[in-house]
Amino acid sequence: MVKLLILLIMVTSGPYITPNTEYLMISKSCGPCIKAVKIVRKLQSEGYDVGIINIKGNLAERVLAKFYKIKTTPTLVIREHSKKAKKIVGLQSEKRYRELISQ
């Protein structure tokens, strides 16, 4: 199920979504999310593998947010092989995002 959702998001969300991507879950009406997006876009341009998912966006994005039980934004979802995904809730510093997101 998750692989199908990721494939659907890869097709609909642009170049930054891959099967190994970590996700920043946002809501466009959230002030801290706007700051987080600026940081993450900078990291994307430096090669960090992180996608930005609007929890109120297209159907695939909404389903993925529901699958990970996202209640608060911004939330960084870190997927680790054969482990439960880790969620980091709230705005983080650029330094902290760099530590959390794989490159």
Buried (B, 14 or more C-beta within 10 A) or exposed (E): EEEEBBEBBBEEBEEBBEEEBBBBBBBEEBEBBBBBBEBBEEBBEEEBBBBBBBBEBBEBBBBBBEEBEBEEBBBBBBBEEEEEBEBBEEBBEBEEBBEBBEE
